[in-house]
Amino acid sequence: MNNLDYVIEPSKDGGYFAYFRCNAQCKTYAATLEEALDKLIENINGYVEGMYLVEEYNWIFTESIFK
C-alpha cells in the first residue's frame, strides 16, 4: 500500500484516525500510529475480501439463471 493511498491524522483525544482515500468505508481509530496503520490494513483487506465474496455470489447466481 502506497502512503499516498491513506491518511493518518492525530485525534483531539490523543489517538489517531486513519482512512483510505479511495473508500470512505475503510477507516479506523487507534491509540498509536502503528496500531492505526495495522488496523487500517486489516480493514482494507476485509473490505476487499468481502468484495470477492460478492463477486463469487454474483457469478454463481448468474450461472444458475442461465442453466
C-alpha positions in Angstrom: 0.0 0.0 0.0 1.4 3.4 -1.0 1.5 6.0 1.7 -0.5 8.3 -0.7 -3.4 5.9 -0.6 -4.2 6.6 3.1 -4.2 9.4 5.6 -3.5 9.1 9.4 -4.4 12.2 11.4 -3.9 12.8 15.1 -7.2 13.0 17.1 -8.0 15.6 19.7 -8.2 12.9 22.4 -4.7 11.7 21.7 -5.3 8.8 19.4 -5.1 8.5 15.6 -7.8 8.4 12.9 -6.8 6.6 9.7 -8.7 6.3 6.5 -8.3 5.1 3.0 -8.6 7.9 0.4 -10.5 5.9 -2.2 -13.1 4.4 0.1 -14.8 6.2 2.9 -15.9 2.8 4.4 -12.3 1.9 5.2 -11.5 3.9 8.3 -10.3 3.2 11.8 -9.2 4.7 15.1 -6.3 3.6 17.3 -4.2 4.7 20.2 -0.9 4.6 18.4 0.2 5.4 14.8 1.4 1.9 14.2 -1.8 0.4 15.5 -3.8 2.7 13.3 -1.9 1.6 10.2 -2.2 -2.1 11.1 -6.0 -1.7 11.8 -6.5 0.2 8.5 -4.7 -2.6 6.6 -6.9 -5.2 8.3 -10.0 -3.1 7.4 -9.0 -2.8 3.8 -8.2 -6.5 3.5 -11.6 -7.3 5.0 -13.4 -5.0 2.6 -11.6 -6.4 -0.4 -12.3 -10.0 0.8 -16.0 -9.1 1.1 -16.0 -7.8 -2.5 -14.7 -11.1 -3.7 -17.4 -12.9 -1.8 -20.0 -10.8 -3.5 -18.4 -11.4 -6.9 -18.4 -15.2 -6.3 -22.1 -15.0 -5.2 -23.0 -12.9 -8.3 -21.2 -15.4 -10.6 -22.9 -18.4 -9.0 -26.3 -16.7 -9.2 -25.8 -15.6 -12.8 -24.6 -19.1 -13.8 -27.7 -20.7 -12.2 -30.1 -18.4 -14.0 -28.6 -19.3 -17.5 -28.6 -23.0 -16.9 
